[in-house]
């Protein structure tokens, strides 16, 4: 369930690549999936923890989000 939406420009954010991203590899062979890690990390308002932004992508467009329990917070 989607519980909130934020624009990444409104949030504190940074780029932090994972080791396989630094090597130029993809998370899946097809590039599609439900929880593809991105290079972006954000801090939600009122929190101190950095959260990885994930992308759910199965076609020409994806939805970027962070998780809070089983729920999604969408990031534009």
N, C-alpha and C positions, 0 to 999 in steps of 0.2 A: 504494500500500500504506500502511495506517495503521501507524505505528511507535510512537506513544505517545498518551496522553490526559492532559490537565491541566484542572483547574478554574480558571477565570480569576481566582477569588479567591485562589488560591495564588501567582499570578504578579504581577510588577510590570506594571501596565497603565495606559493613558491613552486619552483620546478625541482623535482628530485627524481632522477632517473634510477630505475632498477638495473641490476647488473646485466640482464639480458637485453635491456633497451640500449645500454651503452655499447653493446656489441652489434647493434643494428638488427636484432632478431625480433620476431613477432611472438605474441603470447600463444596464438593458435596458428596452425598451418593455413587455415582459410582466412584468418583475420576477423572472423565472426565469433560471437559468444555472448553470454549473459553477464559475465563479470570480468571484463577485460581491464586490467590495471592501466591507468594513464600515467603520464609524467607529472601531473599536477597534484598538489596537496593543498588543503585548505584548513582554516580554523573557523569553526562555527561561532557565531556571537555568543559570548558568555562562557566559552570553553577555552582550555589551555592546550588541549590535545590536537596534534596535526592528524588529519584524516586523508587517506588516499582517495582520489576521485576515480571511479570506475565507469566504464561505458558498456551499455547493453546495445549490441549492434548485430542485426541480422539482415540488413538490406542496405540501401544507400544512405540511411540516416541512423544516428544512434542517440541514445539518451544517456547523459552523464549524470552521475549521482554519487552520494556517499551513503553509507548505511548507518542506521541507528536501530540496533536490534535487528528485527526482520523487515523494518520499514526503510523506504528510500527517501532521501532528501535530494531533490533534483537540482542540478547546477547548470545554469545557462552560460 
